[in-house]
Amino acid sequence: MRDLNYSRHMGSSEDFYWFSLRAAGPDTIHWMGEGDLVRFRVVQQYR
C-alpha cells in the first residue's frame, strides 16, 4: 500500500489510484477520455 499512500500524499484520490491500475497493464498506456479527465479532476472543463 506504499504506492496508495504516495498517491494520497500527492493529492490523488483512492478511486484514481485503483482506476489507473485497472486501466492499463504495466506494458500499455491508457489515454484518458473526456469523462475520465473530468471525473478525476485532471481538468475542470473539456472542450
N, C-alpha and C positions, 0 to 999 in steps of 0.2 A: 504494500500500500504506500510505499515511499513515493511512487510517481503520482498517486492521487493526492497525497499531502502537498507535493510540489505544485500540482495544478491549482489546488486551492490557494496556496500561498501566492501564486501568480495572478489570482483573480478569476480563474475559470470555475465554472460550476461542475459539480459532480456529474450532472447529466451530460455535459460536453465531454468530459473525460471518457465515460463509457461509450458515448456515440463515436468518438474518434477511434476507439479500439475496435468497434464493430464495423465501422465504415470501410476500412481498408486493412489489408494484411500488411505484414512488415515489408513486403516487396512491391506494394502497389500504392497508388495515390488516389484519394477520393477528392474530387473537385466539388466544393460545397456549392449548392444551388442557392437560389434566392431565399427559399424557405429556411434552409439551414443557417444562412448568414443572418437573417433577421431573428430566428428562434434563439440563437446563441449569442445574440447582441454583438456580432462582429461588425455589423453596420446597423445604423438606425433606420435607414431608408434605402431601398434598392430601386433603381430606375428601370 
